[in-house]
């Protein structure tokens, strides 16, 4: 399988990477959609995506207005959404009318704070899956510096009406 590495590669391979395509794959919407763009993707291997953090994020109104810092739980949520994209793109024929639900986190470490103006680089690597349960390793970087890391688990379940 070929790794998609550039905008040109995405266009040539027909890989979905813009926000409209992300909206087709994830059920999240404002203010909880926390992935802006897919940068690199290889099925059953890895995904790299970004989230641009702005002062306009609604959580900054209450999460320390005099010292706006992105909540750690939302940093992890952005990583989980990138993991969801990895799974949904890896098995598109198996996920129709299903939803990807975050089920657990392990060995999470926060290394650095995230502020308005930062761009989160979300990197998720497929570890394994069995039936509908998936496990992935992830890390978040800002300017090539580690912000957070952990092991994510999730399940693909039928979407209820």
N, C-alpha and C positions, 0 to 999 in steps of 0.2 A: 504494500500500500504506500502511496505517495504522500509525503507531508506537504501540506499547503502552506507556503511561506510568505506570499506577498499578495497585494491587491490583485495584481495581474493573474497570479495563479488561481485566486478565488474565482475571478471572472471566467477564466478558461475552463476550470473544472466544474463550474456551476455550483460552487459551494456557497451556501447562504451565510452571510456574515454581517449584514447591516441590521439596524434596529427593527425594521419591518419583518425581517426573517426571524429575529429573536422573539418578537411578539407572537409569531406563529407557533413557536416551540415551547415557550414558557407561559404559564397562566398569569404571572405577576403583571401588575399594572401600577402606575403612579399611585402612591409614592414608594411602592415596594419593589419595583423593577430595578435591580442593582447591577445590571450588566449592560454596557453600551455598545460593545462591538467585539466580534471574534477576530482575533489576529492570526491564530494558527490552530490547526485541528488535524488530528489523525484518529480515525475510528479505533475504539478499543485500545487506545494508547494515551493520548493527552489532548488538552485544549489550553489555549492561552487566550484570554479575553481581557478587556479593560473596563473600568468604571471611572469616569471623570467625576471627581467630587467638587461640588460648587457650594458657595455660601448659601445658595437658594434651596438647598436640601431642607425639607421640613423639620428634620430632627435637630438641626442647629438652633432652632428657636428655643428649645428647652434643654438641650444637652450642652450646658455651660455656655450661655450666650456671651459672656465676657471672655470665654476661652473656648471657642468652638472646636471640639474634637469629635471625630466620628465614633459612635459607640462600637465597642468590640463585637457585640452580637450582630451588628449590621455588616461589619467586615466579614464575619463568618458566613452570614447570609449571602453576601455577594459571591463568596467562594462556592457555597452550596449551589447557587444558581448556575455558575459556570460548570459545576459538575453535572447538573441536570442537563445542560446543553450538550455536554460530552455524551451522556447516555442517550438522550433523545435523538441526537444526530447519528449515533452508532447503530441504533436499531429502529429506524423510523417505521418499518413495516409492523413492528410489534407493539408500538405505543399509541396506536390510534384509539381514541376514547379512553386513554389512561393518563394518569398524572404521576409525576415524580415527586415523592415526598421525602424530605430530609428526616432521618430517623435517629441519628446519633452523631456525636463527636468524641474523639479520643485524642489524648496527648496534645491538646491545644496550648499554644504558647503565643503570647503577644510580646513583640519585641520593640515596637515603636508606635507612636501615635500618628493618626491620620488627620490632616487639616484641610480646610477649603483650599482648592487649587492643586491638590495632589491628584495623581492619576494612579489608580490601583491596577497593578498588573496581576491578574488572577491566573494562576497556573495549577491545573488539576491533572493528575496522572491516574489512569485506571490501574487498580490493583487486582481486583477479582470480582466475580459475581456468581451467584448460584440462584437459579430460578429468577425471582423478581427482586432479590436483595443484592445491592451493589456496595462496594467499598472502594474508596479513592483516597489518594493523598493529595493535599493541596498546600499551596503557599501563596501569600500575598506580598508583593514587593512594591515599593515606591522608590523611584530613582535607583533601581537595582539594589535597594537595601531591604532586607527582610522585615516585614511588619508583623506577620502572623503566619502560623503554620498549624496543621493538624490533619487528622485522619477523619474522613467523612463517611457516613453510611446513609443509605437511602433505599427506598423501595418504590417499585412501580406498581400502582394499584389502579383498579377500575375507577374512572371518573364518575362520580354520582351526579345524577340529574339535578 
